[in-house]
Amino acid sequence: MLDCAGKPLDLGTPQVMGILNLTPDSFSDGGRFLNPDLGLKHALEMVQEGATIIDIGGESTRPGAQPVSVEEELDRVIPIIERLVQAVPVPISIDTNKPLVMREAVSAGAGMINDIMALQEPGALEAAAEVGVPVCIMHMQGEPRTMQNAPRYENVVEEVKTFLRQRLDAGEAAGIARHNMIVDPGFGFGKTLAHNLTLLKELRALHELAAPVLVGISRKSMIGSIIGDQAVNERLMGSVAAAVVAVMGGAAIIRVHDVRETVDALKVVAAVRSAT
């Protein structure tokens, strides 16, 4: 059980994290929820559909994405966090790598930090330790603007696992409780389709890290490549199938755009697992 700023998240069963991108340029839903009222409405809908945590991001991390200033990111995320935390019973996660955004978001009510840079930005470790909420650290080869420029690994599973172990150790040394850290192998972040498939197939190898695993595959290009390079909004079935595979591989949190469909699929997985 994670304590997300007073709102519990039970990882005894797989949980669905709904994605709320407050950006003009995210790969799937960029620009759809820039209006705070629309963003709030969508978050409420995802909770009604079964999301048990909402992940709010104010900076796109798609391949080739350009960074935004701290001020712009704060302007995008803080108002809706303040409104949403009062409106829903589930935890709010802030998707950021900026220490100041971490602090301000948690002060506004966020109960988790989701950092694609794995707390490597100057001051991020200290900020995460200071605010005391659970934090997810992700593996990425390179950075968003260049990560898909010919990524290479000798052994992708072992290299991802080694990196995540090092960041877990760094977090613990900085004062973050080990039980408050989650790991994300970073599907699509500096990885080819072959790398992504190998990681998904061998996801249980990450259990050696003794940390819950978060998986974000929803609507990503790897799904499009597998099912015929279909448009982003035509990747629902492939995304749900990948979510099921991830949960069967031991994922604790699935980060998705399509909440209702994923929740229904995971109910089937739970029913099969509990059959006697």
Secondary structure, 3 states (H helix, E strand, C coil): CEEECCEEECCCCCEEEEEEECCCCCCCCCCCCCCHHHHHHHHHHHHHHCCCEEEEECCCCCCCCCCCCHHHHHHHHHHHHHHHHHHCCCCEEEECCCHHHHHHHHHHCCCEEEECCCCCCCCHHHHHHHHCCCEEEECCCCCCCCCCCCCCCCCHHHHHHHHHHHHHHHHHHHCCCHHHEEEECCCCCCCCHHHHHHHHHCHHHHHHHCCCEEEECCCCHHHHHHHCCCCHHHCHHHHHHHHHHHHHCCCCEEEECCHHHHHHHHHHHHHHHHCC
